[in-house]
Amino acid sequence: MSRIAVLDDYQGVALDMADWSQVSAQAEVVVFNDHISDADAVADRLRGFDIVCAMRERTPFFRGLLAKLPDLKLLITTGPRNASIDVAAANERGITVCHTASLATGTPELTWALILALARRIPLEFANMRDGRWQTTMGADLAGKTLGILGLGRLGSRVARVATAFGMSVISWSQNLTDERADECGAARVSKEELLTRSDFMTIHLVLSERTCGLIGAEQLARMKASAYLINTSRGPIVQESALVDAIRQGVIAGAGLDVYDVEPLPADHPYRNLPNVVLTPHIGYVTGESYRLFYGEVVENIEAWLAGTPIRILNP
């Protein structure tokens, strides 16, 4: 009988988000609610499993780890891509890698939650209300402000459309952005330099790659307005963490709204946790019931198809 490991089910909902009955009749399903980051510990945990279901990039599967999993035959990632899986190494070892679809709604919506929380200082005012205080700060209107978007793809374009409803000006830059694409999204294409200097709120919607890793560092942050906020719901390493911490501490920018980090879960002693003008969420851009039902529903379909000898949604054909 096959053994299936479902990883990083932080909320303990994986088995409730889809009908696993046909899979459970053919295989043993083991769900892990905790996260472990040490590769040797992951290898020890997964030894003997021939099917592993990964939630996004929570647990990386690089060449070294895959070499320690001789029983692994099927690796499924939620979402259409996963930069934390070495697909070439999986190919070499005869491991089939499958994926699922994903929704384009949750992350843009969370982006706006972070922007609004920063503009109206909601976490601080909420804490003050709990402590008995009343109206201790002044917020800022979004109308008339400039939203800068790094990356105007499937997610960035949704963020742009909402900005126009708030009466904001929208500018955007990415390496391959065209005037036509920007115009379709109600944005103006500008240089990276102009995006940095003009944005009141700058939000990142790029795929993490060698080209984008560390794209925003001390030099780029220094070009932003002292009143500007940076929002990152994409991937943590696109922004150099130490540079952002320094920029916020020194007042180079006004603050940040962050959902993604270099190391996840975010360490308890990370300086982000103690910066008052930073709004933090625990990588929940995609963590909605609708998204999880799609993820786990297609995970189950992928397993059923593989067990039947006809794998679907293959990332490494």
SVG drawing of the C-alpha trace seen along z (x, -y; Angstrom):
<svg xmlns="http://www.w3.org/2000/svg" viewBox="-15 -64 38 66">
<polyline fill="none" stroke="black" stroke-width="0.4" points="0.0,0.0 1.2,-3.5 2.0,-5.9 1.1,-9.6 2.6,-12.5 0.7,-15.7 3.0,-18.4 2.8,-21.7 -1.0,-21.6 -0.7,-24.4 -4.5,-24.8 -5.2,-21.1 -7.7,-21.3 -6.2,-19.3 -8.5,-16.3 -11.6,-18.5 -10.9,-20.5 -11.5,-17.6 -12.9,-14.1 -10.0,-11.8 -12.1,-8.6 -11.0,-7.0 -7.4,-7.8 -7.6,-6.6 -9.0,-3.2 -5.8,-2.7 -3.2,-4.3 -2.2,-5.4 -2.6,-9.2 -0.5,-10.8 -0.9,-14.6 1.8,-16.7 0.6,-19.9 4.0,-21.1 6.9,-22.5 10.5,-21.3 13.2,-23.1 16.2,-20.9 16.7,-18.8 18.0,-15.8 14.9,-15.9 12.7,-16.2 14.4,-13.2 13.9,-11.1 10.3,-12.1 9.5,-11.2 11.5,-8.0 9.1,-5.3 6.6,-7.6 6.2,-7.3 3.8,-10.2 4.4,-13.7 2.0,-16.6 3.8,-20.0 2.0,-23.2 3.6,-25.9 7.2,-26.6 6.9,-25.8 9.2,-22.8 11.9,-23.0 12.8,-19.9 16.2,-20.5 18.6,-18.0 20.2,-17.0 16.9,-16.2 15.5,-14.3 18.6,-12.1 17.7,-11.1 14.2,-10.0 14.7,-6.8 11.1,-5.8 9.6,-9.0 7.8,-8.5 5.2,-11.4 5.7,-14.9 2.7,-17.3 2.9,-21.0 -0.1,-23.3 0.0,-26.1 1.2,-26.1 4.9,-26.5 7.3,-26.0 10.7,-27.5 11.6,-25.4 11.4,-22.1 14.4,-21.0 12.4,-19.6 15.6,-18.6 16.8,-16.6 13.4,-15.0 13.5,-14.1 16.9,-12.4 15.5,-10.3 12.3,-9.3 10.1,-11.3 6.9,-12.7 6.2,-16.3 2.6,-17.5 0.9,-20.8 -2.5,-22.3 -4.2,-25.5 -4.4,-28.6 -6.7,-31.5 -5.7,-35.0 -7.9,-36.7 -6.5,-36.2 -3.1,-37.8 -4.3,-41.1 -7.0,-41.3 -4.5,-40.9 -2.3,-43.5 -5.1,-46.0 -5.7,-45.0 -2.0,-45.8 -2.2,-49.1 -5.3,-50.2 -3.9,-49.0 -0.8,-51.2 -2.6,-54.2 -5.2,-54.3 -2.8,-52.8 -5.4,-50.2 -3.2,-47.9 -2.0,-50.7 -5.5,-52.2 -6.9,-48.8 -4.3,-48.2 -5.0,-51.7 -8.7,-51.0 -8.0,-47.8 -6.0,-49.9 -8.8,-52.5 -7.3,-55.2 -9.1,-57.2 -7.9,-58.8 -4.2,-58.9 -2.9,-59.2 -3.9,-60.7 -4.2,-58.5 -3.8,-59.3 -6.2,-59.3 -5.4,-57.0 -7.2,-59.3 -4.7,-61.4 -1.7,-59.2 0.5,-57.3 0.6,-53.5 3.7,-52.0 3.5,-48.3 6.5,-46.2 5.1,-43.6 1.9,-43.9 1.0,-40.3 -1.9,-38.2 -1.8,-39.6 -0.4,-43.1 -3.1,-43.9 -5.8,-43.1 -4.2,-45.4 -4.0,-48.1 -7.7,-47.9 -8.6,-48.4 -6.3,-51.5 -8.3,-53.3 -11.5,-52.8 -9.7,-54.6 -8.8,-57.5 -5.1,-56.7 -2.6,-57.2 -1.0,-53.9 2.5,-53.5 4.3,-50.3 7.7,-48.8 9.1,-45.4 11.7,-44.4 9.3,-43.2 6.4,-45.6 5.0,-47.3 3.0,-50.5 0.2,-48.4 0.0,-46.1 0.2,-49.0 -2.5,-50.8 -4.8,-47.7 -4.4,-47.7 -5.0,-51.4 -1.4,-52.1 1.5,-54.2 4.7,-52.4 7.7,-54.2 11.4,-53.5 12.4,-51.7 13.9,-54.9 10.7,-56.9 8.7,-54.2 10.9,-54.4 10.9,-58.2 7.2,-58.8 5.4,-56.0 3.5,-56.7 2.9,-53.0 5.0,-50.5 3.8,-47.0 5.7,-44.0 4.1,-41.4 7.1,-39.7 8.1,-36.0 11.2,-35.2 14.1,-34.3 17.8,-35.0 16.8,-38.2 14.5,-39.5 16.3,-38.2 17.5,-41.2 16.0,-43.6 15.1,-46.0 18.0,-46.9 19.5,-49.9 20.2,-51.8 16.6,-51.5 15.0,-52.2 17.1,-55.4 15.4,-56.7 11.9,-56.3 10.0,-59.1 10.4,-59.3 6.6,-59.1 6.4,-56.0 5.4,-52.5 6.6,-49.2 4.2,-46.3 5.5,-42.7 3.0,-39.9 5.2,-38.2 8.3,-36.5 10.6,-37.7 14.0,-37.5 13.0,-40.0 13.6,-42.6 16.9,-42.6 15.7,-42.1 18.5,-43.8 18.3,-46.9 14.6,-47.2 15.0,-46.9 17.6,-49.7 15.5,-51.9 12.5,-51.7 14.5,-52.2 16.3,-55.2 13.1,-56.8 14.3,-56.4 10.8,-55.2 7.6,-55.4 7.1,-51.7 6.1,-48.4 3.3,-45.8 4.8,-42.3 3.3,-38.9 6.5,-37.1 9.9,-36.6 13.3,-35.1 12.8,-32.4 9.3,-31.1 7.8,-30.8 9.3,-34.1 11.7,-33.6 10.4,-34.8 13.3,-37.2 13.2,-38.7 13.5,-42.5 10.4,-42.9 8.4,-41.8 9.5,-44.9 9.1,-47.6 6.0,-49.7 5.5,-51.0 5.4,-47.5 2.2,-45.5 3.0,-41.8 0.9,-38.8 2.1,-35.2 2.2,-34.5 -1.6,-34.3 -2.0,-35.8 -3.3,-32.4 -4.6,-31.1 -8.4,-31.2 -11.0,-28.5 -11.6,-28.9 -8.0,-28.5 -7.5,-25.5 -10.5,-23.7 -9.0,-24.2 -5.5,-23.1 -6.5,-20.0 -9.2,-19.1 -6.7,-18.9 -4.1,-17.3 -6.6,-14.4 -7.3,-14.3 -3.5,-14.1 -3.0,-11.3 -6.0,-9.3 -4.7,-9.8 -1.2,-8.7 -2.4,-5.6 -4.4,-4.7 -1.3,-5.0 -2.4,-8.2 -0.7,-11.1 -2.1,-14.6 -0.9,-18.2 2.7,-17.1 5.4,-19.8 8.2,-17.6 6.9,-15.5"/>
</svg>
